[in-house]
Amino acid sequence: MKTYQLEEKLFHLNSTLFKSSATVFALLFIVEYFIPGFVSSWFNLLYLLIIALISGILHVLNELHD
Amino acid sequence: MKKIEKIFHYLIIAIFVVFPLYILVRNFPLSGTISQSANFSENSPFIFDIGPDPRVIKGPDALVILEGPIYFDTRVMPFFNEVRISITYQQRGLKLEGLGRQTGQGFSYEVLKPALLSEENGWITAEWDIRSDNFYTERNVTRVLLDIMDEAGIFSERKHLILKSMTITQKK
């Protein structure tokens, strides 16, 4: 029961992580497209994409599992 | 437990709210200037692709130029009005004649003499102030040429020029 509760909490946290990282990635990607160098001069967007992808995959797997 | 979960939840959201603000502040610093020095052994966000390779030897602290001209790419952000390029170098048979700003596609450069030239302990510092709209840019990247010639009267097979530092400052 406790394990199930912890899993559910982690699922919610991962869901937040996925939504936040995907939103910020999309926002920064659009800014970078219109103003080249605005983001990429300071940060490699690939890292954010990796976070969004991994949390997204976990989110989908959890949804399927339920 | 619920409280901890909420804290983590808000922490994640806070990180992703603060992060775009950090990018914004980096682009629009309070000082109004962005300054970056070249690391000759690897590309930096504002100074990159120094070359061509057979003409230069890249080290962490210096760049040895064996033959001119050489080029590098730099990023010119549209919200800055002026670009100052500062180069500290030592001439050993090769002379830095000027800095060429790209004026159009392909090989079209206007070579400019330094606005300021000073010498200290055998190292020469040259500075150029160029209006950022005078650069030809593609996706905010422009190519800069360093016009390097043989020093008159020096006949040596080991002629070279040592670049100790190169700083690009963009200001409003």
gemmi code that builds the backbone of each chain (N, CA, C; Angstrom):
import gemmi

chains = {
    "A": [
        ("MET", (0.832, -1.213, 0.000), (0.000, 0.000, 0.000), (0.864, 1.259, 0.000)),
        ("LYS", (1.912, 1.206, 0.878), (2.819, 2.347, 0.987), (3.601, 2.546, -0.302)),
        ("THR", (4.036, 1.418, -0.882), (4.784, 1.475, -2.130), (3.915, 2.084, -3.229)),
        ("TYR", (2.660, 1.701, -3.227), (1.732, 2.199, -4.237), (1.575, 3.721, -4.113)),
        ("GLN", (1.468, 4.173, -2.815), (1.326, 5.621, -2.559), (2.562, 6.386, -3.030)),
        ("LEU", (3.730, 5.828, -2.729), (4.987, 6.470, -3.130), (5.082, 6.533, -4.662)),
        ("GLU", (4.694, 5.435, -5.299), (4.713, 5.384, -6.771), (3.825, 6.467, -7.361)),
        ("GLU", (2.654, 6.614, -6.740), (1.691, 7.606, -7.232), (2.247, 9.028, -7.079)),
        ("LYS", (2.915, 9.256, -5.947), (3.499, 10.576, -5.705), (4.619, 10.865, -6.704)),
        ("LEU", (5.443, 9.846, -6.946), (6.521, 10.023, -7.915), (5.958, 10.261, -9.317)),
        ("PHE", (4.846, 9.595, -9.594), (4.189, 9.769, -10.888), (3.712, 11.217, -11.043)),
        ("HIS", (3.147, 11.768, -9.974), (2.678, 13.163, -10.011), (3.843, 14.135, -10.179)),
        ("LEU", (4.936, 13.847, -9.468), (6.118, 14.719, -9.580), (6.688, 14.652, -10.997)),
        ("ASN", (6.747, 13.436, -11.533), (7.260, 13.266, -12.890), (6.353, 13.974, -13.902)),
        ("SER", (5.063, 13.924, -13.634), (4.105, 14.586, -14.510), (4.357, 16.103, -14.525)),
        ("THR", (4.612, 16.666, -13.334), (4.929, 18.099, -13.228), (6.233, 18.409, -13.959)),
        ("LEU", (7.223, 17.533, -13.745), (8.524, 17.724, -14.392), (8.371, 17.709, -15.911)),
        ("PHE", (7.596, 16.764, -16.415), (7.385, 16.639, -17.856), (6.690, 17.876, -18.422)),
        ("LYS", (5.590, 18.287, -17.776), (4.836, 19.450, -18.282), (5.686, 20.719, -18.238)),
        ("SER", (6.405, 20.916, -17.115), (7.222, 22.136, -16.979), (8.362, 22.153, -17.998)),
        ("SER", (9.096, 21.017, -18.080), (10.260, 21.008, -18.973), (9.839, 21.106, -20.431)),
        ("ALA", (8.737, 20.439, -20.795), (8.273, 20.497, -22.189), (7.807, 21.907, -22.553)),
        ("THR", (7.128, 22.566, -21.613), (6.654, 23.939, -21.875), (7.834, 24.892, -22.040)),
        ("VAL", (8.779, 24.809, -21.096), (9.930, 25.722, -21.152), (10.780, 25.422, -22.385)),
        ("PHE", (10.927, 24.138, -22.722), (11.690, 23.784, -23.924), (11.036, 24.398, -25.166)),
        ("ALA", (9.724, 24.245, -25.278), (9.003, 24.782, -26.448), (9.150, 26.300, -26.515)),
        ("LEU", (9.021, 26.948, -25.368), (9.141, 28.411, -25.307), (10.541, 28.872, -25.750)),
        ("LEU", (11.568, 28.243, -25.170), (12.943, 28.650, -25.485), (13.311, 28.288, -26.924)),
        ("PHE", (12.759, 27.185, -27.414), (13.029, 26.767, -28.798), (12.494, 27.820, -29.781)),
        ("ILE", (11.295, 28.313, -29.494), (10.688, 29.338, -30.370), (11.515, 30.629, -30.314)),
        ("VAL", (11.922, 31.017, -29.093), (12.740, 32.231, -28.946), (14.052, 32.071, -29.720)),
        ("GLU", (14.682, 30.897, -29.570), (15.954, 30.629, -30.246), (15.788, 30.653, -31.766)),
        ("TYR", (14.647, 30.189, -32.240), (14.397, 30.155, -33.687), (14.327, 31.583, -34.252)),
        ("PHE", (13.647, 32.471, -33.528), (13.481, 33.839, -34.029), (14.674, 34.747, -33.695)),
        ("ILE", (15.333, 34.493, -32.570), (16.544, 35.266, -32.218), (17.682, 34.263, -32.002)),
        ("PRO", (18.372, 33.865, -33.079), (19.431, 32.861, -32.916), (20.495, 33.316, -31.926)),
        ("GLY", (20.860, 32.433, -31.022), (21.896, 32.741, -30.038), (21.340, 33.225, -28.715)),
        ("PHE", (20.068, 33.566, -28.690), (19.475, 34.095, -27.455), (19.568, 33.068, -26.323)),
        ("VAL", (19.314, 31.828, -26.663), (19.380, 30.754, -25.657), (20.690, 29.983, -25.813)),
        ("SER", (21.030, 29.615, -27.046), (22.173, 28.718, -27.257), (23.515, 29.323, -26.860)),
        ("SER", (23.583, 30.653, -26.737), (24.832, 31.275, -26.273), (25.094, 30.952, -24.807)),
        ("TRP", (24.056, 30.649, -24.074), (24.192, 30.462, -22.627), (23.883, 29.047, -22.175)),
        ("PHE", (23.091, 28.340, -22.959), (22.638, 27.023, -22.500), (22.349, 26.127, -23.707)),
        ("ASN", (22.758, 24.860, -23.591), (22.488, 23.907, -24.656), (21.081, 23.323, -24.459)),
        ("LEU", (20.184, 23.683, -25.366), (18.780, 23.257, -25.230), (18.594, 21.740, -25.250)),
        ("LEU", (19.623, 21.053, -25.733), (19.557, 19.590, -25.809), (19.337, 18.964, -24.425)),
        ("TYR", (19.957, 19.562, -23.407), (19.807, 19.032, -22.043), (18.345, 19.083, -21.596)),
        ("LEU", (17.694, 20.191, -21.949), (16.290, 20.358, -21.571), (15.415, 19.369, -22.348)),
        ("LEU", (15.785, 19.165, -23.605), (15.049, 18.210, -24.438), (15.155, 16.797, -23.857)),
        ("ILE", (16.371, 16.448, -23.391), (16.585, 15.113, -22.807), (15.710, 14.939, -21.554)),
        ("ILE", (15.676, 15.991, -20.701), (14.834, 15.930, -19.486), (13.369, 15.745, -19.879)),
        ("ALA", (12.925, 16.550, -20.865), (11.517, 16.481, -21.311), (11.200, 15.099, -21.894)),
        ("LEU", (12.143, 14.555, -22.670), (11.913, 13.246, -23.302), (11.840, 12.119, -22.282)),
        ("ILE", (12.823, 12.101, -21.373), (12.854, 11.019, -20.378), (11.610, 11.080, -19.485)),
        ("SER", (11.301, 12.295, -18.987), (10.109, 12.413, -18.120), (8.841, 12.129, -18.927)),
        ("GLY", (8.837, 12.469, -20.202), (7.683, 12.198, -21.068), (7.467, 10.708, -21.280)),
        ("ILE", (8.570, 10.000, -21.507), (8.482, 8.545, -21.707), (7.960, 7.874, -20.425)),
        ("LEU", (8.530, 8.315, -19.275), (8.074, 7.753, -17.983), (6.592, 8.060, -17.750)),
        ("HIS", (6.183, 9.248, -18.137), (4.779, 9.670, -17.982), (3.857, 8.763, -18.810)),
        ("VAL", (4.250, 8.529, -20.062), (3.439, 7.682, -20.951), (3.400, 6.236, -20.428)),
        ("LEU", (4.588, 5.737, -19.991), (4.637, 4.361, -19.466), (3.747, 4.204, -18.253)),
        ("ASN", (3.738, 5.225, -17.391), (2.873, 5.182, -16.201), (1.388, 5.179, -16.571)),
        ("GLU", (1.082, 6.014, -17.545), (-0.326, 6.085, -18.015), (-0.767, 4.737, -18.554)),
        ("LEU", (0.117, 4.083, -19.317), (-0.185, 2.783, -19.905), (-0.347, 1.714, -18.806)),
        ("HIS", (0.544, 1.819, -17.814), (0.544, 0.870, -16.712), (-0.771, 0.921, -15.930)),
        ("ASP", (-1.281, 2.174, -15.759), (-2.547, 2.342, -15.029), (-3.725, 1.841, -15.872)),
    ],
    "B": [
        ("MET", (3.865, 14.024, 4.711), (4.285, 13.482, 3.407), (3.718, 14.311, 2.266)),
        ("LYS", (2.443, 14.725, 2.462), (1.791, 15.531, 1.425), (2.470, 16.881, 1.271)),
        ("LYS", (2.945, 17.402, 2.441), (3.611, 18.704, 2.447), (4.915, 18.628, 1.644)),
        ("ILE", (5.658, 17.538, 1.883), (6.936, 17.347, 1.176), (6.687, 17.234, -0.333)),
        ("GLU", (5.624, 16.502, -0.653), (5.281, 16.331, -2.074), (4.981, 17.681, -2.722)),
        ("LYS", (4.235, 18.503, -1.975), (3.883, 19.837, -2.480), (5.125, 20.687, -2.670)),
        ("ILE", (6.047, 20.592, -1.689), (7.296, 21.383, -1.780), (8.057, 20.998, -3.044)),
        ("PHE", (8.191, 19.697, -3.285), (8.890, 19.220, -4.487), (8.188, 19.701, -5.750)),
        ("HIS", (6.867, 19.636, -5.691), (6.038, 20.051, -6.815), (6.304, 21.520, -7.170)),
        ("TYR", (6.264, 22.382, -6.143), (6.498, 23.816, -6.363), (7.954, 24.098, -6.729)),
        ("LEU", (8.864, 23.280, -6.177), (10.287, 23.449, -6.476), (10.549, 23.230, -7.967)),
        ("ILE", (9.939, 22.178, -8.508), (10.107, 21.880, -9.943), (9.567, 23.051, -10.774)),
        ("ILE", (8.380, 23.513, -10.403), (7.774, 24.626, -11.156), (8.650, 25.883, -11.046)),
        ("ALA", (9.145, 26.142, -9.824), (9.976, 27.339, -9.607), (11.238, 27.295, -10.465)),
        ("ILE", (11.865, 26.117, -10.548), (13.087, 25.987, -11.348), (12.799, 26.358, -12.809)),
        ("PHE", (11.670, 25.855, -13.308), (11.366, 26.097, -14.721), (10.785, 27.491, -14.980)),
        ("VAL", (10.431, 28.213, -13.935), (10.028, 29.623, -14.102), (11.282, 30.502, -14.053)),
        ("VAL", (12.182, 30.169, -13.130), (13.396, 30.971, -12.949), (14.346, 30.812, -14.143)),
        ("PHE", (14.386, 29.608, -14.713), (15.352, 29.336, -15.773), (15.218, 30.269, -16.994)),
        ("PRO", (14.013, 30.471, -17.560), (13.904, 31.435, -18.673), (14.274, 32.860, -18.248)),
        ("LEU", (14.006, 33.199, -16.975), (14.381, 34.530, -16.479), (15.904, 34.688, -16.448)),
        ("TYR", (16.576, 33.591, -16.088), (18.050, 33.594, -16.071), (18.587, 33.850, -17.486)),
        ("ILE", (17.990, 33.195, -18.477), (18.406, 33.390, -19.875), (18.171, 34.848, -20.286)),
        ("LEU", (17.046, 35.395, -19.845), (16.696, 36.787, -20.161), (17.718, 37.756, -19.566)),
        ("VAL", (18.084, 37.508, -18.317), (19.050, 38.392, -17.628), (20.430, 38.279, -18.263)),
        ("ARG", (20.792, 37.068, -18.716), (22.096, 36.904, -19.379), (22.153, 37.721, -20.669)),
        ("ASN", (21.019, 37.812, -21.366), (20.970, 38.561, -22.626), (20.821, 40.061, -22.428)),
        ("PHE", (20.164, 40.435, -21.356), (19.991, 41.856, -21.058), (20.567, 42.147, -19.675)),
        ("PRO", (21.916, 42.120, -19.543), (22.507, 42.361, -18.216), (22.292, 43.808, -17.777)),
        ("LEU", (22.256, 44.003, -16.480), (22.030, 45.348, -15.936), (23.129, 46.319, -16.363)),
        ("SER", (24.348, 45.799, -16.511), (25.465, 46.656, -16.911), (25.327, 47.131, -18.366)),
        ("GLY", (24.522, 46.448, -19.144), (24.330, 46.832, -20.541), (25.417, 46.328, -21.470)),
        ("THR", (26.351, 45.532, -20.922), (27.420, 44.993, -21.777), (27.579, 43.486, -21.557)),
        ("ILE", (27.920, 42.823, -22.639), (28.268, 41.402, -22.556), (29.709, 41.300, -23.034)),
        ("SER", (30.546, 40.709, -22.216), (31.947, 40.589, -22.575), (32.371, 39.131, -22.508)),
        ("GLN", (33.080, 38.698, -23.516), (33.534, 37.307, -23.500), (34.929, 37.191, -24.113)),
        ("SER", (35.781, 36.445, -23.420), (37.140, 36.228, -23.919), (37.220, 34.886, -24.617)),
        ("ALA", (38.104, 34.815, -25.591), (38.242, 33.571, -26.357), (39.039, 32.551, -25.575)),
        ("ASN", (38.590, 31.315, -25.661), (39.399, 30.202, -25.185), (39.877, 29.537, -26.471)),
        ("PHE", (41.173, 29.694, -26.750), (41.647, 29.304, -28.079), (41.588, 27.809, -28.348)),
        ("SER", (41.567, 27.008, -27.280), (41.577, 25.558, -27.516), (40.185, 24.987, -27.763)),
        ("GLU", (39.151, 25.739, -27.434), (37.801, 25.246, -27.717), (36.874, 26.418, -28.060)),
        ("ASN", (35.766, 26.093, -28.691), (34.822, 27.131, -29.081), (34.130, 27.721, -27.856)),
        ("SER", (33.935, 29.030, -27.881), (33.126, 29.659, -26.837), (31.882, 30.239, -27.519)),
        ("PRO", (30.830, 30.530, -26.773), (29.576, 30.933, -27.419), (29.686, 32.149, -28.335)),
        ("PHE", (30.612, 33.061, -28.032), (30.692, 34.275, -28.844), (31.902, 34.314, -29.774)),
        ("ILE", (32.878, 33.451, -29.552), (34.047, 33.396, -30.441), (34.278, 31.928, -30.784)),
        ("PHE", (34.123, 31.591, -32.042), (34.263, 30.177, -32.397), (34.771, 30.009, -33.820)),
        ("ASP", (35.154, 28.765, -34.122), (35.662, 28.385, -35.439), (36.851, 29.247, -35.879)),
        ("ILE", (37.851, 29.359, -35.002), (39.064, 30.094, -35.370), (39.865, 29.218, -36.321)),
        ("GLY", (40.294, 29.789, -37.401), (41.017, 28.960, -38.371), (41.432, 29.755, -39.591)),
        ("PRO", (41.776, 29.152, -40.691), (41.807, 27.702, -40.913), (42.948, 27.008, -40.157)),
        ("ASP", (42.704, 25.744, -39.837), (43.600, 24.988, -38.960), (45.081, 24.952, -39.370)),
        ("PRO", (45.409, 24.784, -40.657), (46.845, 24.718, -40.959), (47.604, 26.016, -40.659)),
        ("ARG", (46.865, 27.104, -40.520), (47.534, 28.390, -40.290), (47.674, 28.747, -38.812)),
        ("VAL", (47.045, 27.964, -37.952), (47.099, 28.300, -36.519), (47.428, 27.075, -35.661)),
        ("ILE", (48.039, 27.331, -34.528), (48.249, 26.280, -33.521), (47.477, 26.741, -32.291)),
        ("LYS", (46.477, 25.940, -31.909), (45.613, 26.355, -30.799), (46.099, 25.788, -29.475)),
        ("GLY", (46.257, 26.674, -28.507), (46.620, 26.242, -27.159), (45.614, 26.816, -26.186)),
        ("PRO", (45.632, 26.369, -24.928), (44.649, 26.887, -23.968), (44.860, 28.360, -23.630)),
        ("ASP", (46.121, 28.802, -23.664), (46.416, 30.174, -23.241), (46.771, 31.114, -24.383)),
        ("ALA", (47.061, 30.554, -25.533), (47.478, 31.406, -26.651), (47.171, 30.737, -27.983)),
        ("LEU", (47.187, 31.570, -29.000), (46.981, 31.077, -30.359), (48.198, 31.514, -31.166)),
        ("VAL", (48.873, 30.546, -31.764), (50.040, 30.877, -32.579), (49.598, 30.892, -34.033)),
        ("ILE", (49.806, 32.034, -34.676), (49.409, 32.173, -36.079), (50.663, 32.048, -36.938)),
        ("LEU", (50.617, 31.078, -37.852), (51.784, 30.802, -38.683), (51.712, 31.549, -40.009)),
        ("GLU", (50.489, 31.849, -40.401), (50.291, 32.481, -41.703), (48.934, 33.184, -41.705)),
        ("GLY", (48.840, 34.302, -42.391), (47.559, 35.010, -42.463), (46.924, 34.897, -43.825)),
        ("PRO", (45.705, 35.283, -44.016), (44.808, 35.776, -42.970), (44.147, 34.618, -42.222)),
        ("ILE", (43.660, 34.906, -41.045), (42.872, 33.907, -40.314), (41.476, 34.488, -40.039)),
        ("TYR", (40.562, 33.611, -39.704), (39.175, 34.026, -39.498), (38.638, 33.452, -38.188)),
        ("PHE", (37.628, 34.088, -37.692), (36.845, 33.480, -36.611), (35.411, 33.971, -36.737)),
        ("ASP", (34.514, 33.208, -36.182), (33.103, 33.598, -36.200), (32.736, 34.195, -34.858)),
        ("THR", (31.877, 35.178, -34.908), (31.400, 35.767, -33.655), (29.902, 36.039, -33.749)),
        ("ARG", (29.278, 36.019, -32.601), (27.838, 36.247, -32.559), (27.573, 37.713, -32.215)),
        ("VAL", (26.802, 38.356, -33.055), (26.456, 39.761, -32.820), (24.954, 39.821, -32.548)),
        ("MET", (24.601, 40.107, -31.308), (23.181, 40.121, -30.955), (22.545, 41.437, -31.411)),
        ("PRO", (21.327, 41.356, -31.953), (20.722, 42.561, -32.559), (20.383, 43.680, -31.580)),
        ("PHE", (20.295, 43.357, -30.283), (19.910, 44.402, -29.338), (21.106, 45.133, -28.730)),
        ("PHE", (22.298, 44.926, -29.299), (23.458, 45.711, -28.889), (23.890, 46.595, -30.055)),
        ("ASN", (24.303, 47.811, -29.751), (24.635, 48.768, -30.816), (26.095, 48.715, -31.243)),
        ("GLU", (26.953, 48.365, -30.302), (28.373, 48.469, -30.597), (29.135, 47.220, -30.180)),
        ("VAL", (30.119, 46.872, -30.984), (30.965, 45.713, -30.674), (32.402, 46.208, -30.536)),
        ("ARG", (33.032, 45.888, -29.416), (34.446, 46.220, -29.243), (35.242, 44.921, -29.269)),
        ("ILE", (36.200, 44.874, -30.179), (37.067, 43.691, -30.267), (38.458, 44.109, -29.803)),
        ("SER", (38.949, 43.415, -28.799), (40.245, 43.763, -28.221), (41.169, 42.552, -28.334)),
        ("ILE", (42.329, 42.775, -28.931), (43.268, 41.664, -29.146), (44.640, 42.032, -28.587)),
        ("THR", (45.212, 41.133, -27.799), (46.574, 41.330, -27.291), (47.480, 40.315, -27.966)),
        ("TYR", (48.550, 40.796, -28.572), (49.386, 39.903, -29.383), (50.847, 40.333, -29.363)),
        ("GLN", (51.687, 39.442, -29.883), (53.110, 39.723, -30.009), (53.539, 39.357, -31.422)),
        ("GLN", (54.216, 40.265, -32.053), (54.636, 40.037, -33.451), (56.028, 39.405, -33.481)),
        ("ARG", (56.122, 38.288, -34.158), (57.447, 37.652, -34.307), (57.663, 37.338, -35.783)),
        ("GLY", (57.757, 38.400, -36.538), (57.971, 38.239, -37.979), (56.688, 38.425, -38.777)),
        ("LEU", (55.555, 38.283, -38.115), (54.271, 38.546, -38.763), (53.624, 39.748, -38.086)),
        ("LYS", (52.887, 40.515, -38.878), (52.310, 41.759, -38.366), (50.798, 41.757, -38.551)),
        ("LEU", (50.090, 42.200, -37.530), (48.631, 42.304, -37.639), (48.295, 43.645, -38.280)),
        ("GLU", (47.867, 43.586, -39.515), (47.583, 44.816, -40.267), (46.245, 45.437, -39.888)),
        ("GLY", (45.274, 44.609, -39.663), (43.952, 45.137, -39.345), (42.951, 44.029, -39.141)),
        ("LEU", (41.733, 44.442, -38.879), (40.655, 43.480, -38.637), (39.580, 43.720, -39.699)),
        ("GLY", (39.177, 42.652, -40.333), (38.199, 42.799, -41.406), (36.805, 42.433, -40.950)),
        ("ARG", (35.864, 43.370, -41.151), (34.465, 43.042, -40.847), (33.821, 42.538, -42.130)),
        ("GLN", (33.005, 41.518, -42.008), (32.338, 40.952, -43.183), (31.241, 41.923, -43.629)),
        ("THR", (31.283, 42.246, -44.920), (30.315, 43.226, -45.424), (29.245, 42.592, -46.317)),
        ("GLY", (29.451, 41.332, -46.677), (28.478, 40.648, -47.539), (28.758, 39.170, -47.565)),
        ("GLN", (27.962, 38.459, -48.366), (28.132, 37.014, -48.440), (29.486, 36.672, -49.078)),
        ("GLY", (30.086, 35.575, -48.649), (31.346, 35.139, -49.243), (32.518, 35.965, -48.768)),
        ("PHE", (33.534, 36.052, -49.622), (34.753, 36.751, -49.216), (34.625, 38.246, -49.489)),
        ("SER", (33.938, 38.937, -48.636), (33.883, 40.401, -48.756), (34.074, 41.014, -47.374)),
        ("TYR", (35.228, 41.578, -47.220), (35.610, 42.143, -45.927), (36.118, 43.573, -46.102)),
        ("GLU", (35.872, 44.373, -45.110), (36.463, 45.710, -45.080), (37.461, 45.704, -43.933)),
        ("VAL", (38.733, 45.864, -44.290), (39.765, 45.811, -43.248), (39.863, 47.176, -42.564)),
        ("LEU", (39.777, 47.123, -41.237), (39.796, 48.358, -40.446), (41.062, 48.412, -39.601)),
        ("LYS", (41.617, 49.582, -39.524), (42.789, 49.788, -38.652), (42.288, 49.916, -37.205)),
        ("PRO", (43.095, 49.520, -36.225), (42.613, 49.626, -34.831), (42.367, 51.075, -34.406)),
        ("ALA", (41.333, 51.241, -33.577), (41.021, 52.575, -33.070), (41.984, 52.954, -31.955)),
        ("LEU", (42.508, 51.953, -31.310), (43.416, 52.187, -30.181), (44.530, 51.145, -30.230)),
        ("LEU", (45.731, 51.598, -30.023), (46.880, 50.697, -30.060), (47.791, 51.033, -28.881)),
        ("SER", (48.092, 50.030, -28.052), (48.996, 50.309, -26.931), (49.951, 49.135, -26.761)),
        ("GLU", (51.077, 49.388, -26.107), (52.077, 48.333, -25.941), (52.542, 48.277, -24.495)),
        ("GLU", (52.639, 47.046, -23.991), (53.100, 46.868, -22.619), (53.884, 45.568, -22.536)),
        ("ASN", (55.095, 45.647, -22.060), (55.989, 44.480, -21.904), (56.087, 43.649, -23.194)),
        ("GLY", (56.154, 44.327, -24.301), (56.310, 43.620, -25.570), (55.014, 43.084, -26.164)),
        ("TRP", (53.908, 43.254, -25.445), (52.616, 42.790, -25.949), (51.821, 44.002, -26.451)),
        ("ILE", (51.319, 43.874, -27.639), (50.550, 44.971, -28.235), (49.066, 44.680, -28.020)),
        ("THR", (48.321, 45.706, -27.616), (46.862, 45.565, -27.506), (46.213, 46.497, -28.531)),
        ("ALA", (45.406, 45.891, -29.378), (44.701, 46.664, -30.404), (43.203, 46.560, -30.153)),
        ("GLU", (42.504, 47.658, -30.363), (41.055, 47.674, -30.129), (40.319, 48.259, -31.313)),
        ("TRP", (39.215, 47.621, -31.627), (38.352, 48.111, -32.703), (36.949, 48.318, -32.148)),
        ("ASP", (36.351, 49.437, -32.482), (34.955, 49.695, -32.116), (34.144, 49.729, -33.402)),
        ("ILE", (33.211, 48.816, -33.512), (32.423, 48.715, -34.748), (30.946, 48.731, -34.383)),
        ("ARG", (30.182, 49.486, -35.125), (28.723, 49.475, -34.908), (28.178, 48.122, -35.334)),
        ("SER", (27.323, 47.536, -34.533), (26.890, 46.155, -34.812), (26.064, 46.046, -36.101)),
        ("ASP", (25.393, 47.150, -36.507), (24.636, 47.052, -37.770), (25.543, 47.165, -38.994)),
        ("ASN", (26.843, 47.389, -38.766), (27.789, 47.410, -39.886), (28.298, 46.023, -40.252)),
        ("PHE", (27.900, 45.024, -39.479), (28.318, 43.653, -39.761), (27.290, 42.974, -40.663)),
        ("TYR", (27.771, 42.151, -41.567), (26.865, 41.280, -42.313), (26.688, 40.025, -41.469)),
        ("THR", (25.477, 39.701, -41.117), (25.276, 38.527, -40.264), (24.305, 37.527, -40.892)),
        ("GLU", (24.531, 36.282, -40.599), (23.591, 35.213, -40.946), (23.227, 34.530, -39.649)),
        ("ARG", (21.976, 34.563, -39.292), (21.498, 34.050, -38.008), (22.350, 34.600, -36.841)),
        ("ASN", (22.594, 35.916, -36.926), (23.332, 36.660, -35.893), (24.803, 36.248, -35.768)),
        ("VAL", (25.319, 35.556, -36.769), (26.732, 35.170, -36.735), (27.444, 35.873, -37.888)),
        ("THR", (28.578, 36.460, -37.578), (29.369, 37.102, -38.616), (30.796, 36.567, -38.557)),
        ("ARG", (31.472, 36.662, -39.695), (32.857, 36.195, -39.742), (33.788, 37.411, -39.701)),
        ("VAL", (34.836, 37.271, -38.921), (35.808, 38.359, -38.787), (37.151, 37.859, -39.302)),
        ("LEU", (37.824, 38.711, -40.031), (39.120, 38.353, -40.613), (40.227, 39.098, -39.877)),
        ("LEU", (41.318, 38.410, -39.624), (42.492, 39.094, -39.092), (43.519, 39.140, -40.215)),
        ("ASP", (43.783, 40.349, -40.658), (44.700, 40.537, -41.786), (46.131, 40.526, -41.260)),
        ("ILE", (46.860, 39.473, -41.596), (48.224, 39.305, -41.076), (49.209, 39.229, -42.233)),
        ("MET", (50.227, 40.056, -42.154), (51.230, 40.143, -43.228), (52.628, 39.904, -42.657)),
        ("ASP", (53.591, 39.709, -43.549), (54.983, 39.596, -43.128), (55.485, 40.962, -42.657)),
        ("GLU", (56.255, 40.950, -41.590), (56.858, 42.206, -41.151), (57.989, 42.546, -42.102)),
        ("ALA", (58.055, 43.795, -42.501), (59.069, 44.208, -43.475), (60.471, 44.011, -42.892)),
        ("GLY", (61.337, 43.471, -43.692), (62.745, 43.352, -43.306), (63.069, 42.147, -42.446)),
        ("ILE", (62.091, 41.306, -42.159), (62.395, 40.114, -41.348), (62.329, 38.877, -42.241)),
        ("PHE", (63.443, 38.208, -42.325), (63.494, 37.007, -43.168), (63.767, 35.792, -42.273)),
        ("SER", (62.748, 35.067, -41.986), (62.884, 33.883, -41.142), (61.818, 32.877, -41.565)),
        ("GLU", (62.170, 31.621, -41.438), (61.192, 30.580, -41.800), (60.216, 30.330, -40.660)),
        ("ARG", (60.581, 30.818, -39.475), (59.724, 30.562, -38.307), (58.930, 31.805, -37.916)),
        ("LYS", (58.493, 32.540, -38.881), (57.713, 33.744, -38.585), (56.371, 33.350, -37.994)),
        ("HIS", (55.980, 34.032, -36.956), (54.659, 33.768, -36.404), (54.167, 34.958, -35.589)),
        ("LEU", (52.947, 34.876, -35.157), (52.334, 35.931, -34.329), (51.596, 35.220, -33.199)),
        ("ILE", (51.803, 35.686, -31.999), (51.146, 35.023, -30.851), (49.981, 35.885, -30.364)),
        ("LEU", (48.827, 35.302, -30.333), (47.642, 35.976, -29.790), (47.472, 35.523, -28.351)),
        ("LYS", (47.620, 36.458, -27.417), (47.508, 36.089, -25.998), (46.056, 36.113, -25.533)),
        ("SER", (45.337, 37.131, -25.986), (43.926, 37.203, -25.585), (43.096, 37.929, -26.635)),
        ("MET", (41.846, 37.564, -26.663), (40.913, 38.233, -27.576), (39.583, 38.348, -26.829)),
        ("THR", (39.119, 39.565, -26.690), (37.873, 39.801, -25.957), (36.889, 40.535, -26.849)),
        ("ILE", (35.660, 40.063, -26.826), (34.603, 40.736, -27.575), (33.593, 41.280, -26.579)),
        ("THR", (33.369, 42.578, -26.643), (32.413, 43.226, -25.742), (31.300, 43.843, -26.585)),
        ("GLN", (30.090, 43.472, -26.253), (28.944, 44.067, -26.950), (28.263, 45.019, -25.986)),
        ("LYS", (27.992, 46.231, -26.456), (27.332, 47.190, -25.555), (26.220, 47.941, -26.257)),
        ("LYS", (25.347, 48.484, -25.420), (24.185, 49.204, -25.974), (24.579, 50.598, -26.399)),
    ],
}
model = gemmi.Model(1)
for chain_id, residues in chains.items():
    chain = gemmi.Chain(chain_id)
    for i, (resn, *xyz) in enumerate(residues, 1):
        res = gemmi.Residue()
        res.name, res.seqid = resn, gemmi.SeqId(i, " ")
        for name, pos in zip(("N", "CA", "C"), xyz):
            atom = gemmi.Atom()
            atom.name, atom.element = name, gemmi.Element(name[0])
            atom.pos, atom.b_iso = gemmi.Position(*pos), 0.0
            res.add_atom(atom)
        chain.add_residue(res)
    model.add_chain(chain)
structure = gemmi.Structure()
structure.add_model(model)
structure.setup_entities()
